[in-house]
């Protein structure tokens, strides 16, 4: 949590004006939502920490973050709709976040889950950047996109903002304990996924071997 705390100081000390801090929150999150890899969530956490120390109002922090997310995603949508796939090809040459395999993976999520990708994508770092432009490129119906975009933006800003606000000055200690538990959980999940992957791969290889062995017999018949 060192980075959000430092960013919180960077917001408060140079400006000394709460209104400017809210504008910074909305602007950073908005530009990130347009497809530019900026630390939007870190900025929201930093502002919420400042609010917990009574430098800002948490309701205005959440409002600024939600508006930034909704407006930024909408701008990103129309950019993606107008530029099409060539936009991602150009971005892929400049930012590793837009590598071809990541674009393909994000596109699969959109085809499979539709507007739910826009809603839940707000909580996922890469999908937060992709959601607007990708939805525009795929020509998702804008009213549906806007509804999911607004709901996701409000839910994300409220959840992250309130959690960071409640944590307040104890952020380092709480996130330190969570990180240990998270590390254990990730390790367990990784082992389980690896075992499942190996079992499936072995079954697939056995099936391919069996099919290859029976193919000549079928041809002879």
Number of C-alpha atoms within 10 A of each C-alpha: 14 10 11 21 20 11 18 22 14 13 22 18 9 8 11 11 13 16 12 13 23 21 15 19 28 27 20 23 32 28 22 24 30 27 28 19 20 15 14 25 24 20 24 29 27 30 34 31 30 27 23 19 13 10 16 20 16 21 14 16 29 27 19 22 32 27 21 27 33 26 23 25 35 25 20 28 28 20 19 26 20 15 13 17 16 12 17 22 14 11 15 16 12 11 12 11 18 23 15 14 10 16 20 12 10 20 20 13 17 20 11 11 12 17 22 15 26 30 25 20 23 27 19 12 14 17 22 27 28 30 31 31 29 29 26 25 23 16 16 18 11 15 9 13 25 21 15 21 30 21 17 23 29 20 18 22 25 19 14 18 26 21 15 23 21 14 17 19 15 12 18 14 12 13 14 13 10 12 12 11 12 13 11 12 12 12 12 12 12 12 12 12 12 12 12 12 12 12 12 12 12 12 12 12 12 12 12 12 12 11 11 11 11 11 11 10 9 8 7 6 5
